[in-house]
Amino acid sequence: MVESCSAVNCCNRRRKDVKMKFHKLPTDPNMRKLWLHAIRRENFTPSTTTVICEKRFTPEDYEVSVHGNKVLKKVAVQSVFDFPAHLKKEPSHRRVLKRKHEYIISRMNYGITYIVL
């Protein structure tokens, strides 16, 4: 089965002749919820093969690994979409989700700081 991006209006598929990264949904329940909300697909049930292509992320969502590879940050949430007109308006509860996302990031940063010290 060919993997294709689950974002609305995205036709990107995994192909041998095109180097494009595809990211599986996060296993962390809070991050997974943020990703699923970001794609704005009603009645969408993700599977184990659900992926999002690299075109849905900004360059700031990536970091360079110790091996020089481009890897997605653990706190990255896709934000680049080609939504149809009826989906372009942000939901009113977007602010609440943004606060949750900021909380998750702060908790992750706290954990990283704690380990480093």
Order of alpha helices (4+ residues) and beta strands (2+ residues): beta-alpha-beta-beta-beta-alpha-alpha
